[in-house]
């Protein structure tokens, strides 16, 4: 085999009840459609010929050193607890260590597992390309995320409500796939030895400075608080913030019905399965605190004084919304040119957002235009911006380089929903040009390009995407 992946598989050395060992299911006619060469280099992977890459990343050939397995976990899904979930269509090939960090390499859409819950274990091309584009865009935006190493066609159809669709497999890279739901799985079974083993593993892999479950909880809360504030600063809505989609590493993961806002409104929801707005844009800080409460509950059995642990953990979780808000203020302060926003600056931020919501101003373009254009053109009533601008200009007089701060905080390009859908439709018709173009432009989202003005344009009414779907 020419392809070399320097595997060192630590999760596979945990007790057998953490996973089921099995290889990915082979497919009829694997064909490589995308390979992230830059990421491969960073991971120390030596690629082989294209047909070999296709076989490996579609699941037809297990690479040397891999130890394939499907992970088990539980989770709260839209508030309801499922005591057993797990990788129903994913296969963890193994791990590599690069630059002092360990990374999982996982196939997504690689066939059924014992955790499939009557699913087919497969993915169709649309969700695979959506996750590839959006996760790589999030990385370029500087937001912690899983990443895409490869995408392959399977040569087999998958069947969804709309009929037969082309099957595909995504190769996903993450610092780990350990979730809040992984802890919940063992806590629900009162399996304290497994909880202890998982805790020890997470400490060694992600939080070597933490010395207790309480310190682990604090560290995860800090990462997740910052992450959600970062999402909001670019108008991102995860869409399915279940505890099984919340990582201990603090990375964005599982991009099923995710979306970026065009016109700003805090109550925006795109996910077709979020019928009550549980995961709406502005509710994400509340949800992540709720998820951290579930992690805290799962950690309590590891504490010698459980009554005190409940009291201490409750305080930590209740303090989390304040941490999200502090990060939110810092990120949004920079979006309006304030290097160090204070509590006194919050009314200025909030009043702009209120005016944007009332006037259906485009989120991304309004903020970018603060340094590079004319924001008032984004408002249905331009005088709404004029009234705010006077106070803003006065505040900027105390800043050293506000335009530089804003350009570094406000992207020109995001994966707009209508462009992603157009890209998927083209790919189904075997035209990968829009996919390749999106990947190219979104790799440098803060730099304007003369040839990409259309990718910064909000959708026309006929192009607007009203709902996004998880793809399963």
Backbone torsions as a table, in degrees:
resi	resn	phi	psi	omega
1	UNK	NA	127.9	179.2
2	UNK	-77.6	-36.1	178.0
3	UNK	-64.1	130.3	176.5
4	UNK	-126.2	120.6	174.5
5	UNK	-117.4	118.8	-174.5
6	UNK	-78.5	73.6	-174.9
7	UNK	-68.0	143.3	169.6
8	UNK	-148.4	98.3	-160.8
9	UNK	-100.2	91.0	-175.9
10	UNK	-79.7	-36.8	-178.0
11	UNK	-63.0	-34.5	179.9
12	UNK	-66.4	-11.8	178.7
13	UNK	-91.7	-1.0	174.5
14	UNK	-74.9	168.7	-179.5
15	UNK	-57.7	153.3	-173.9
16	UNK	-60.9	-25.2	-177.5
17	UNK	-74.3	-0.7	175.7
18	UNK	-83.1	-10.9	-172.3
19	UNK	-169.0	173.6	168.9
20	UNK	-120.5	124.8	177.5
21	UNK	-77.8	127.0	173.2
22	UNK	-167.1	149.2	177.4
23	UNK	-80.0	161.1	172.0
24	UNK	-64.7	155.5	-179.6
25	UNK	-85.1	127.5	-179.7
26	UNK	-62.2	157.1	-179.9
27	UNK	-120.6	169.8	-171.2
28	UNK	-70.1	-51.3	-171.4
29	UNK	-144.5	77.6	-177.4
30	UNK	-65.4	137.8	177.4
31	UNK	-143.2	124.3	-179.4
32	UNK	-72.3	129.6	176.1
33	UNK	-117.6	-14.7	176.2
34	UNK	-158.2	139.1	175.6
35	UNK	-142.7	125.9	-174.9
36	UNK	-88.1	88.9	-174.4
37	UNK	-64.2	-37.8	-179.5
38	UNK	-64.4	-44.0	178.1
39	UNK	-65.2	-40.2	177.8
40	UNK	-58.1	-43.2	178.2
41	UNK	-62.0	-43.6	-179.9
42	UNK	-60.9	-30.8	-178.2
43	UNK	-89.3	-0.6	-179.5
44	UNK	75.4	23.8	-179.2
45	UNK	-89.7	131.4	174.2
46	UNK	-99.2	110.0	-176.0
47	UNK	-73.7	153.6	174.4
48	UNK	-106.3	-164.9	177.8
49	UNK	-64.5	160.6	-172.8
50	UNK	-60.5	-39.9	-178.4
51	UNK	-66.6	-32.5	176.2
52	UNK	-70.0	-42.4	175.9
53	UNK	-58.8	-41.6	179.6
54	UNK	-61.5	-45.0	-179.1
55	UNK	-63.3	-44.6	-177.2
56	UNK	-68.8	-46.7	-172.9
57	UNK	-86.1	-0.4	167.3
58	UNK	-98.9	-12.2	178.0
59	UNK	100.0	6.5	-178.8
60	UNK	-81.0	-20.7	-178.4
61	UNK	-138.0	120.9	179.2
62	UNK	-81.8	121.5	-176.3
63	UNK	-70.4	153.8	179.0
64	UNK	-56.3	131.3	177.5
65	UNK	92.0	-10.5	178.2
66	UNK	-73.2	156.0	176.0
67	UNK	-138.2	76.7	-166.8
68	UNK	-64.2	139.7	179.2
69	UNK	-157.4	158.8	172.6
70	UNK	-111.8	127.2	-177.1
71	UNK	-82.5	146.9	175.0
72	UNK	-104.4	145.6	174.8
73	UNK	-161.7	172.2	175.1
74	UNK	-115.0	-162.9	174.8
75	UNK	163.1	152.9	169.5
76	UNK	-88.3	122.3	178.2
77	UNK	-113.8	112.2	-174.8
78	UNK	52.9	38.1	174.5
79	UNK	91.1	-13.1	179.3
80	UNK	-99.0	135.1	-174.1
81	UNK	-86.6	128.6	171.9
82	UNK	-110.0	113.3	-172.9
83	UNK	-69.9	-19.0	173.5
84	UNK	-141.9	120.7	171.7
85	UNK	-120.0	-122.4	177.9
86	UNK	117.7	176.9	-179.1
87	UNK	-73.1	93.3	-177.4
88	UNK	-82.1	-15.6	177.5
89	UNK	-148.7	30.4	-178.1
90	UNK	-133.1	156.0	-178.7
91	UNK	-141.8	117.5	177.7
92	UNK	-80.9	107.8	179.0
93	UNK	-68.0	-38.3	-177.9
94	UNK	158.3	-162.7	-174.9
95	UNK	-131.2	153.9	170.4
96	UNK	-128.1	151.2	175.6
97	UNK	-109.4	125.3	-178.1
98	UNK	-142.8	128.5	177.5
99	UNK	53.9	40.0	175.6
100	UNK	81.3	4.1	-178.9
101	UNK	-125.6	142.7	178.6
102	UNK	-95.7	138.7	-178.7
103	UNK	-129.7	137.4	170.5
104	UNK	-79.9	147.1	168.4
105	UNK	-121.3	115.1	-171.0
106	UNK	-126.6	138.0	170.6
107	UNK	-92.5	132.2	-179.4
108	UNK	-118.5	119.7	-173.4
109	UNK	99.3	24.6	-169.5
110	UNK	-97.4	16.4	174.9
111	UNK	113.0	166.2	-176.1
112	UNK	-69.4	153.5	177.1
113	UNK	-133.0	175.5	175.4
114	UNK	-61.7	-12.5	-177.6
115	UNK	-103.9	15.8	-172.2
116	UNK	-75.0	-18.3	178.5
117	UNK	52.2	52.7	178.1
118	UNK	68.9	11.2	175.5
119	UNK	-81.9	167.7	-179.1
120	UNK	-86.2	-7.5	178.3
121	UNK	73.4	6.8	-175.8
122	UNK	-113.1	167.3	175.9
123	UNK	-126.5	152.6	173.2
124	UNK	-102.5	168.6	-169.1
125	UNK	-58.6	-38.3	-175.3
126	UNK	-57.0	-56.9	178.7
127	UNK	-62.4	-31.8	178.6
128	UNK	-64.7	-46.8	180.0
129	UNK	-71.2	-35.1	176.3
130	UNK	-59.1	-49.0	-178.4
131	UNK	-66.5	-37.7	178.0
132	UNK	-58.9	-52.7	-176.5
133	UNK	-65.6	-48.1	-173.4
134	UNK	-71.6	-40.6	-179.5
135	UNK	-66.6	-39.1	177.1
136	UNK	-68.8	-34.4	175.4
137	UNK	-65.1	-41.2	178.0
138	UNK	-62.0	-40.2	176.8
139	UNK	-60.5	-44.5	-179.8
140	UNK	-67.1	-26.5	176.2
141	UNK	-77.7	-6.2	178.7
142	UNK	85.9	21.9	-176.4
143	UNK	-106.5	128.6	-179.6
144	UNK	-54.9	131.1	-172.7
145	UNK	-160.8	156.1	162.5
146	UNK	-66.4	162.0	-177.5
147	UNK	-131.6	170.4	-177.3
148	UNK	-110.7	124.1	177.8
149	UNK	-96.9	-36.5	-177.4
150	UNK	-159.4	158.3	171.2
151	UNK	-136.6	134.3	-179.3
152	UNK	-131.6	146.5	167.9
153	UNK	-85.4	148.6	-177.0
154	UNK	-98.1	-17.5	-173.8
155	UNK	75.6	10.6	-179.9
156	UNK	-127.0	144.3	176.4
157	UNK	-79.7	151.9	165.2
158	UNK	-117.6	153.6	-173.2
159	UNK	-114.9	124.2	176.4
160	UNK	-124.7	-172.8	-176.1
161	UNK	-57.6	-31.2	-176.9
162	UNK	-86.6	-2.4	179.5
163	UNK	114.9	-154.9	-177.4
164	UNK	-78.2	135.2	-179.5
165	UNK	-134.2	153.7	-179.5
166	UNK	-66.8	131.1	179.2
167	UNK	-80.3	151.3	-179.0
168	UNK	-154.1	162.8	177.5
169	UNK	-130.0	133.9	174.3
170	UNK	-102.2	135.1	170.2
171	UNK	-98.4	114.9	-173.2
172	UNK	-108.9	140.3	178.6
173	UNK	-118.0	132.1	177.6
174	UNK	-147.6	157.1	177.7
175	UNK	-64.8	-25.3	161.2
176	UNK	-174.9	167.1	175.8
177	UNK	-108.8	24.3	177.5
178	UNK	-78.0	129.7	-171.5
179	UNK	-120.6	165.2	169.8
180	UNK	-53.2	-40.2	-179.9
181	UNK	-63.6	-22.2	175.9
182	UNK	-66.0	-44.3	174.9
183	UNK	-65.0	-39.8	-179.3
184	UNK	-62.4	-34.8	-178.6
185	UNK	-58.4	-47.9	-176.7
186	UNK	-79.1	-32.3	177.2
187	UNK	-64.8	-39.6	-179.8
188	UNK	-63.3	-26.8	-179.9
189	UNK	-95.9	3.4	-177.7
190	UNK	54.2	35.6	-179.8
191	UNK	-92.5	79.5	-174.9
192	UNK	-65.5	-39.3	176.3
193	UNK	-58.6	-40.1	177.9
194	UNK	-68.7	-39.9	175.7
195	UNK	-58.5	-43.4	179.7
196	UNK	-64.6	-42.0	179.1
197	UNK	-64.3	-40.1	178.5
198	UNK	-67.0	-43.5	177.5
199	UNK	-58.6	-48.8	-179.6
200	UNK	-59.5	-40.2	-179.0
201	UNK	-66.0	-44.5	-179.0
202	UNK	-65.3	-39.4	177.2
203	UNK	-60.6	-47.5	-177.9
204	UNK	-65.8	-38.8	-173.1
205	UNK	-83.1	-37.6	-170.9
206	UNK	-120.2	-30.9	-171.5
207	UNK	-135.2	64.9	-175.8
208	UNK	-63.9	-17.4	179.8
209	UNK	-86.3	-12.5	179.9
210	UNK	-77.9	138.2	-175.9
211	UNK	-117.2	3.9	-178.5
212	UNK	-160.0	162.2	174.4
213	UNK	-57.2	-33.1	178.2
214	UNK	-64.5	-42.5	179.0
215	UNK	-70.0	-33.4	174.6
216	UNK	-62.6	-46.9	178.8
217	UNK	-57.6	-45.8	179.6
218	UNK	-60.3	-40.7	-177.5
219	UNK	-69.1	-41.3	178.5
220	UNK	-66.4	-42.0	177.4
221	UNK	-57.2	-44.5	-178.4
222	UNK	-61.8	-43.7	-179.9
223	UNK	-66.6	-43.7	-177.9
224	UNK	-70.0	-33.8	176.9
225	UNK	-62.3	-45.1	178.9
226	UNK	-67.0	-40.2	-178.1
227	UNK	-60.7	-48.3	-178.0
228	UNK	-64.7	-37.8	175.5
229	UNK	-62.6	-38.4	176.6
230	UNK	-64.2	-43.6	175.9
231	UNK	-52.5	-49.3	-174.5
232	UNK	-66.1	-30.9	-178.1
233	UNK	-68.9	-15.9	175.8
234	UNK	-114.9	11.2	177.3
235	UNK	74.2	27.7	-175.8
236	UNK	-90.8	137.3	176.3
237	UNK	-122.1	115.3	-175.9
238	UNK	-64.9	-46.2	173.2
239	UNK	95.1	-22.7	-178.8
240	UNK	-151.2	66.1	-175.2
241	UNK	-81.2	52.1	174.9
242	UNK	-71.1	161.4	-178.6
243	UNK	-68.3	-22.4	175.7
244	UNK	-79.3	-4.7	174.6
245	UNK	-111.1	16.3	-179.7
246	UNK	-114.8	113.7	-171.4
247	UNK	-88.2	151.4	173.2
248	UNK	-73.1	-23.8	-179.8
249	UNK	-76.3	-15.1	-178.3
250	UNK	81.9	26.1	178.3
251	UNK	-102.3	150.6	169.3
252	UNK	-71.1	133.5	-179.0
253	UNK	-148.4	155.4	177.4
254	UNK	64.9	87.5	-171.9
255	UNK	-95.7	26.0	-174.3
256	UNK	-46.4	-82.2	-177.1
257	UNK	-97.1	30.2	-178.4
258	UNK	-67.0	163.7	177.8
259	UNK	-164.3	156.2	170.5
260	UNK	-105.6	137.7	177.9
261	UNK	-68.0	144.6	164.6
262	UNK	-94.0	-91.0	175.2
263	UNK	-67.6	135.7	-175.7
264	UNK	-78.6	132.1	163.8
265	UNK	-156.4	134.5	-174.8
266	UNK	-64.9	-22.6	-177.0
267	UNK	-92.1	11.9	-174.4
268	UNK	-61.9	132.5	175.5
269	UNK	-135.0	135.2	174.3
270	UNK	-114.6	-32.8	-172.1
271	UNK	-60.1	126.3	-178.7
272	UNK	-66.1	-23.3	-178.2
273	UNK	-94.3	-2.9	178.1
274	UNK	-96.9	71.5	-169.9
275	UNK	-72.9	-18.0	-178.6
276	UNK	-114.1	10.2	175.8
277	UNK	71.8	24.4	179.4
278	UNK	-56.8	-38.5	-175.2
279	UNK	-108.8	31.1	176.6
280	UNK	-60.0	159.4	-175.7
281	UNK	-47.5	-55.7	-173.0
282	UNK	-76.4	-12.1	-178.9
283	UNK	-91.2	-3.6	-176.0
284	UNK	-61.5	-37.3	176.1
285	UNK	-62.1	-37.9	178.5
286	UNK	-67.9	-39.7	-177.9
287	UNK	-67.0	-41.5	-177.2
288	UNK	-67.6	-32.7	175.0
289	UNK	-66.3	-39.8	177.2
290	UNK	-62.0	-42.7	178.6
291	UNK	-63.1	-38.7	178.4
292	UNK	-67.8	-29.2	174.3
293	UNK	-64.1	-35.3	178.0
294	UNK	-70.2	-37.0	174.5
295	UNK	-63.5	-43.9	179.6
296	UNK	-58.5	-44.5	179.4
297	UNK	-59.8	-40.3	-179.1
298	UNK	-69.8	-25.3	-179.3
299	UNK	-84.8	-17.4	-175.4
300	UNK	-55.2	-42.2	-179.0
301	UNK	-60.0	-16.4	179.4
302	UNK	-84.9	-6.1	-174.9
303	UNK	-94.1	138.3	-178.9
304	UNK	-66.6	-36.5	177.8
305	UNK	-112.8	92.5	-171.5
306	UNK	-70.9	-32.0	178.3
307	UNK	-64.7	-44.2	176.9
308	UNK	-66.9	-35.8	179.1
309	UNK	-60.6	-43.3	178.5
310	UNK	-59.1	-43.0	179.3
311	UNK	-64.3	-46.2	-178.2
312	UNK	-68.4	-42.3	-179.2
313	UNK	-66.1	-36.4	178.4
314	UNK	-62.1	-42.2	177.3
315	UNK	-61.7	-42.5	-178.9
316	UNK	-62.8	-43.5	-179.7
317	UNK	-68.2	-41.3	-180.0
318	UNK	-65.4	-24.9	178.3
319	UNK	-81.6	-11.9	-173.1
320	UNK	-64.8	-43.2	178.7
321	UNK	-54.9	-33.3	176.1
322	UNK	-66.5	-36.0	177.2
323	UNK	-67.4	-42.2	176.5
324	UNK	-59.6	-43.5	-176.6
325	UNK	-65.1	-39.5	177.9
326	UNK	-62.5	-42.8	176.8
327	UNK	-66.1	-41.5	177.6
328	UNK	-56.2	-46.9	-178.9
329	UNK	-62.2	-40.0	-179.9
330	UNK	-65.5	-46.3	-178.2
331	UNK	-67.5	-45.1	-178.8
332	UNK	-73.0	-28.1	173.3
333	UNK	-60.7	-44.3	178.6
334	UNK	-66.3	-29.3	179.1
335	UNK	-65.7	-24.8	176.0
336	UNK	-106.6	16.3	171.3
337	UNK	94.3	10.8	-178.3
338	UNK	-101.4	111.7	-176.8
339	UNK	-63.1	-34.4	-179.6
340	UNK	-137.6	85.1	-180.0
341	UNK	-71.1	141.4	177.9
342	UNK	-113.1	175.0	178.7
343	UNK	-59.0	-31.2	179.7
344	UNK	-68.3	-19.8	179.3
345	UNK	-85.6	-11.6	-174.9
346	UNK	-60.3	-41.8	179.0
347	UNK	-57.7	-32.0	178.7
348	UNK	-67.6	-41.8	178.0
349	UNK	-65.6	-48.4	-175.8
350	UNK	-65.0	-39.0	-178.8
351	UNK	-66.6	-34.3	175.5
352	UNK	-66.1	-46.1	179.8
353	UNK	-61.9	-39.5	177.5
354	UNK	-62.2	-42.4	178.6
355	UNK	-66.3	-38.0	177.9
356	UNK	-63.7	-43.9	-179.7
357	UNK	-63.9	-41.7	-178.9
358	UNK	-69.0	-24.0	-174.4
359	UNK	-114.2	12.0	177.6
360	UNK	51.0	42.7	178.2
361	UNK	-74.7	139.9	177.9
362	UNK	-66.0	128.7	-174.1
363	UNK	-62.0	-55.3	-174.5
364	UNK	-66.8	-47.7	-174.7
365	UNK	-70.3	-33.0	178.7
366	UNK	-63.8	-48.3	-178.8
367	UNK	-67.3	-40.6	179.2
368	UNK	-64.5	-35.5	-178.0
369	UNK	-69.9	-13.8	175.8
370	UNK	-60.0	-28.9	178.6
371	UNK	-109.9	-26.6	-169.6
372	UNK	-122.7	14.7	-176.3
373	UNK	-168.3	-146.6	-177.8
374	UNK	-125.4	92.8	-175.7
375	UNK	-58.7	-30.6	-175.7
376	UNK	-59.7	-26.3	179.6
377	UNK	-68.7	-15.3	179.4
378	UNK	-82.8	-10.4	-173.8
379	UNK	-99.6	138.7	174.1
380	UNK	-57.6	-41.0	174.6
381	UNK	-114.5	97.8	-176.2
382	UNK	-57.5	-24.2	179.9
383	UNK	-66.9	-19.4	176.2
384	UNK	-64.7	-35.3	175.1
385	UNK	-74.9	-38.8	-178.5
386	UNK	-57.0	-41.9	-178.0
387	UNK	-64.3	-37.2	-179.9
388	UNK	-76.7	-34.0	-172.3
389	UNK	-60.2	-35.4	-177.8
390	UNK	-60.4	-46.7	179.3
391	UNK	-66.9	-37.3	-179.9
392	UNK	-65.0	-47.3	179.9
393	UNK	-60.4	-38.4	179.2
394	UNK	-64.4	-41.4	179.2
395	UNK	-67.2	-36.2	-178.7
396	UNK	-66.2	-16.9	179.6
397	UNK	-61.5	-19.9	-179.3
398	UNK	-94.8	3.7	-176.8
399	UNK	-103.8	147.4	-176.7
400	UNK	-78.5	-51.8	-175.5
401	UNK	-141.2	67.0	-173.8
402	UNK	-62.3	-35.6	-179.6
403	UNK	-63.6	-40.8	178.1
404	UNK	-64.3	-40.9	178.5
405	UNK	-61.5	-45.0	-177.8
406	UNK	-67.4	-41.4	-179.0
407	UNK	-65.1	-30.5	178.2
408	UNK	-78.5	-17.0	-176.7
409	UNK	-104.6	-16.7	-172.2
410	UNK	-120.8	106.6	-179.7
411	UNK	-68.3	153.9	171.0
412	UNK	-83.0	-36.7	-173.2
413	UNK	-122.9	137.0	169.4
414	UNK	-130.0	165.3	175.5
415	UNK	-76.6	82.6	-177.8
416	UNK	-63.0	141.7	-172.4
417	UNK	-56.7	-43.1	-176.3
418	UNK	-69.2	-31.9	177.2
419	UNK	-71.3	-36.1	176.9
420	UNK	-64.8	-43.5	179.6
421	UNK	-65.5	-39.2	177.1
422	UNK	-64.6	-38.3	178.2
423	UNK	-62.9	-42.9	179.9
424	UNK	-64.6	-44.5	179.9
425	UNK	-60.2	-40.2	178.4
426	UNK	-65.7	-41.5	-178.2
427	UNK	-65.6	-37.9	176.6
428	UNK	-60.8	-32.7	176.3
429	UNK	-86.3	14.0	176.2
430	UNK	67.7	30.5	173.6
431	UNK	-114.4	105.1	-177.1
432	UNK	-92.4	5.0	-177.6
433	UNK	-60.2	-47.8	178.5
434	UNK	-61.8	-37.7	177.1
435	UNK	-61.0	-49.9	-178.4
436	UNK	-63.1	-36.9	180.0
437	UNK	-67.7	-43.7	177.3
438	UNK	-60.1	-45.5	179.3
439	UNK	-58.9	-39.9	-178.2
440	UNK	-67.2	-49.9	-175.8
441	UNK	-70.4	-42.1	-176.7
442	UNK	-73.1	-10.7	175.7
443	UNK	-70.2	-16.7	178.4
444	UNK	-138.1	70.5	-167.4
445	UNK	-74.0	-13.0	-177.0
446	UNK	-94.5	-3.1	-176.3
447	UNK	-110.0	118.0	179.2
448	UNK	-67.5	145.5	179.2
449	UNK	-127.6	138.7	-179.7
450	UNK	-64.6	-27.1	-175.3
451	UNK	-97.2	12.0	-175.0
452	UNK	-131.2	22.0	-179.7
453	UNK	-58.6	-32.6	-179.3
454	UNK	-66.0	-27.6	-179.3
455	UNK	-77.6	-13.6	175.8
456	UNK	-93.9	-10.1	-175.3
457	UNK	-79.0	133.9	173.2
458	UNK	-63.8	162.8	-178.3
459	UNK	-70.6	147.1	165.9
460	UNK	-69.3	159.2	-179.7
461	UNK	-51.0	-37.7	-178.7
462	UNK	-74.0	-15.5	-179.0
463	UNK	-97.1	-15.2	-171.3
464	UNK	-60.7	135.0	177.1
465	UNK	-94.3	122.1	-177.4
466	UNK	-92.3	-29.4	-177.7
467	UNK	-140.2	149.4	172.3
468	UNK	-120.1	158.4	-171.5
469	UNK	-129.8	152.1	-173.6
470	UNK	-76.7	-20.5	175.1
471	UNK	91.5	-9.4	178.9
472	UNK	-92.0	NA	NA
